[in-house]
Every structure is written in C-alpha cells, then in structure tokens.
Amino acid sequence: MIIEVYEAFKSAGATEEKAQAAAKALADFDTRFNKIDGTLDGIKNEIIGMRWMTGIAIALNIAVLGLIINTILAK
C-alpha cells in the first residue's frame, strides 16, 4: 500500500476501507508496470544482440561477394 495515496484519499474524505483499497490497487499497478518494465529491458537487450548479429552477417556477405567478384574478374 502506498501511504501517500492512502493519506490523500483520507484527507479528501474517503472512508478508511475505500482509501486502503485505492492505495492497494495503485500499488498493484506499480508492481505490474515494474514487471513490464523488466520484460521490456530484456527485449531491448535481445534486440541489441540481434543488431550485432545482423551487422556481422551483412559484413560477411559483402566479404564473400567481394571474393566472388574478385575471382570472376581474375579469370
């Protein structure tokens, strides 16, 4: 439960039960968003790795293409 939210609801005139329920609900949303944030960080790290793999694959393809062209022109 988020104490600041609970106190804000109490000072706004909400009953104790409603203030506690609202504060707990907001705390649950905070936990949920933190889990989503952690998942997005993992996805971001995977994308960074995939960028590196794609760059290396493109560089190797260009190198192989260069060797093929060099072999064809050497004949």
N, C-alpha and C positions, 0 to 999 in steps of 0.2 A: 504494500500500500504506500502511496506517495503522500507523505504527511502534509506537504504544502497544498496539494489539491484538496485533501480532506479538510484542512483548516479553511480553505477558500470557500468550499461548499457550506461548511458550518457557519461561517460569517455571512454568507449570502442567505441564510435562513433555512437550509435544508435540514431534514431530520438526521439524526445520528446514523441510522441504518442506510439512508439514501446516500449520505456523504461517504460512508465506508464503501458502499457498493460502487459508487462512481470512481473513487480513488483506486479501488482494486481493479476495476475494468481498465482504467488508464494504465495502470502498472502492467496488466496483461498485454496491452497493446505495445508498450515499450519493450517488453520481453520478446514479443513476436517480431517487432521491427529489428531488434538486435540479432535475432536468428536469421532473418532475411538478409541483413547486412553482412553477416558472416558468410552466408552462402554466396552472395554476390562477390565478396572478396575472393573466394575460392574459384569462381568462374572467371574473374579478372585474371588471376594467376594462370589459369589454363589457357586463356586467350593469348597471354604474353608468350607462353611456351609454344603455342601453335604459330604465332608470328615468326618466331625464330626458326622453327622447322620449315615453314613455307619459304622464308628467305634463303635458307641453306639449300633447299630443293631447287629453287629458281637458279641460284648461283651454279649448282652442279649441272643443271640442264643447259645453261648457257655455256659452261665449260665443255660439255660433251658436244654440243652443237658446233662450237668453235673447232674442236678436234676433227669432227666430221668434215666441216668445210675445208679445213687445212689439208686433210687427207685427199679430198676430191681435187683441190687446186694443185696439189703437189704432183698429180699424175700427168 
